[in-house]
Amino acid sequence: MLLADFIRKSSAALERLYPSPEARGLVSLLCRERLGVTSYTHIVEPQFEIPAASLPVLADDMERLSEGEPIQYVLGYAEFFGRKFKVNPAVLIPRPETELLVEEAVRVLRAVGPKPMVLDLCTGSGCIAWSVAFGAPGAEVTAVDISPEALGLAETQFSVLPAEVTAPVFVRSDVLAACPEIDGTFDLLVSNPPYVMEKEKSLMRRNVLGYEPGLALFVPDDDPLLFYRAMATAATRLLAPTGVGIVEINEALGPETEEIFRSAGYSETEIIRDFFAKDRFVKFSSSR
């Protein structure tokens, strides 16, 4: 089959799920990964033939994509903060807006000094923990999750590290119980916890609802801030007096989330917006 024909037919097949430009972009990414072509090979080489051995793999991939499975799960990785992270249905697919949390975390750590201590709660794929470890060489990161499947994937993300980078330590612990297994004093607490209310499911895409882990996404409508209350409790025990916390939040609950940390004794709080001007993070610290 000609590459150009495959792209045309496959893009059309995905348009029942995605807008046309997105459908074509997904097929283009699939071809680049599976065939090693560029996004314009089918234009400059209109007679480019897909190798026969690749056709069954592409057919299987397209079947999965046509059922709504996210392409990151089909390919087995997601791009985040300039690196490829392994993903599977045990973990959320990292979102671009979460990169802003990492950027802010690295800025904070630059002012701390050598070997800062970092705690990442609800680590999932480990994308925040690993990105902070790479972005702030010398940082000692402890990453927590309740899911053994998520932890098993997170700790295997990278096996070869620069000498100045310390691999995060991954620990199974319950954030809702304020992480009783965790001891120490941390300079920075970061987290992207579950925060999507059940009633917001109707606003979400089928490929998120059908494939990404609900455990890492949803909170009850009658108690949507339960993770933040638990984190505030954990922070009062684990965060250094000069420590800083940065947590991703539900855009609809910014002031309410900020108030949780203020009520826990953190006198300096700030809501940080993302590149869509939506409330996306709460940053908190104490003047102690």
DAJO-V508356 format. One record per helix or strand. SS is the DSSP state (@ for helix, = for strand). FROM is the first residue (numbers start at 1). LEN is the number of residues. If there is no record, write none. Layout:
[[SS:FROM:LEN] [SS:FROM:LEN]]
This chain:
[[=:2:1] [@:3:12] [@:20:16] [@:41:4] [=:49:1] [@:52:15] [@:71:5] [=:77:4] [=:83:4] [@:98:13] [=:117:5] [@:127:9] [=:140:6] [@:148:7] [=:169:4] [@:175:3] [=:186:6] [=:196:2] [@:198:6] [@:206:4] [@:214:3] [=:218:2] [@:221:3] [@:226:13] [=:239:10] [@:251:13] [=:268:6] [=:279:7]]
